[in-house]
Amino acid sequence: MSHHSTILSQLLQSIDRHDFNRIEKQGFLPGRSYRKLTRWGQFVAMTFSHLTQRTSLRDLEGQ
């Protein structure tokens, strides 16, 4: 069985996580805690919603 990467995973591989973390530390207040979703997780969710043309968070949550 061969492995196939999804388009989303291929797109996310092009983003350097070290740069993302550096930008995150520069732009947000230190010490703020997350509730449930990290900023990376939110970025992935919003990227997915954009690629699948979701119109609302409720529409995204239904998937």
ABEGO torsion letter per residue (X at the ends): XBBBBBAAAAAAAABBAAAAAAAAAAABBBGBBBAABBAAAAAAAAAAAAAAGBABAAAAAAX
